[in-house]
Amino acid sequence: SSTDLVVSVGYFDIDDDDTVLGRGEADGYDLTVGVRSKPLENFEYGAFIQYYDGSNVNSGYETSLEGRYHLSVPVSFGIKYRDSDLVQLWGVDVRYDF
């Protein structure tokens, strides 16, 4: 009862006028599958894998892990890690649920 299967399908459309990615325009889709669980009252975690593909974009996979501590009912702090062929990212955030 404290674990959820998460499935997401998305579409992206990038118009890279400044050639930040060096690809011009790109579009495609992504599919994400993962689990999110809250085994303790104040702690939540998630693990996900994403596949993406499209025009002018090499297909690839991205994995992500996240952990979240719920300070109170609406406020939580999180840490995230994402790894793909292009980048590795660490992030922290504060979330307010309303």
FENDA-V342614 format. One record per helix or strand. SS is the DSSP state (H for helix, E for strand). FROM is the first residue (numbers start at 1). TO is the last residue. Records with the same first field share a line. If there is no record, write none. Layout:
# FENDA-V342614
SS = FROM-TO / FROM-TO
This chain:
# FENDA-V342614
E = 3-15 / 25-40 / 43-55 / 57-70 / 75-84 / 88-96
